[in-house]
Amino acid sequence: MTKLEAIIQPSRFEAVKEVLAELGVEGMTISDVRGHGRQKGHTEVYRGREYTVDLVPKIKIEMVLADNLVNAAVDAIVQSAAT
């Protein structure tokens, strides 16, 4: 058994969930998290003041898989979560 964790953009969650269901992944835990990668956040204007949003919303998927499903699940997540 292997624990697999993936952090993806919220807009890609449904696609990832569908692909994992097709592979036969029976259960997963989902958490709303915040972080930044290559995006480095963005700036917004609120009431005339500009501020930086460093941490953007993400979704963390955690699942425990049989060893024979791990490589297929990783490939499916990488392909379906790509933007």
N, C-alpha and C positions, 0 to 999 in steps of 0.2 A: 504494500500500500504506500502511496505517495501523496503528500499534501501539495496541492498546486494553488498558487495565488497569482492573480492577475489584476492589474489596475488599468482600467479603460475609461474612455470618455463616455459620459452618460448617453450621448446620442447613439452610440454603437452597442448598447447593452442588449437590446432586443435581438439584433442579428447574432450576437455571440450566444445568447441563451438558446435560440433556435438551433444553431449549429451543434451546440453541446447536447441538446436533447436528441438530435438525430444520431449522434454518436452513442447514445445510451447512458449518458451521465444522469444519474438518478437524483442527486441532491447537490445543493450548493448553498453557501451563505453569502449574502450580499450586504455590503456596508457602504454608506455614503462617506467619502473621505475628501480631503482637500490636499492639493499639492501642486507642484509645477515641475515641468520637465524642460523640453526645448522652448515652450511657449514663454516662459519667464513672466507670466502674468500679463496684465494690460492696464491701461489707465482709463478712468471714467470721470465724468463731471457730475457733481451733485451739488445743487444750490450754488452754482457758480464757482465752486472750488474743485480743482482737479486732484484726484488721489489715485494711488496705484493699488491694484488688486494683485497681490503676489501669489496667492494660493487660489487656484481654480478648482471647481468641483470635479470630482472623479468618482468612479464606482470601483470598489474592490470586491473581487469574486474569489471566494475560497472554497475549495472542494478537496475531498479525499478520494483518490482514484486507485483502481487496480493498476499494477505496474504495466500491464499490456495496453492500457488506454492512455497512458501519459503522453507519449509522443504524438498520437493522433489528436489529443485534446489541445496540446500546445500549438500544433500546426493549424488547427481549426481556429483557435483564438487569434493567432497572429494574422491569419488571412481575413477573418471576418471583422476584426477590430481596426484594420488598416484604414486610414483616411486618405 
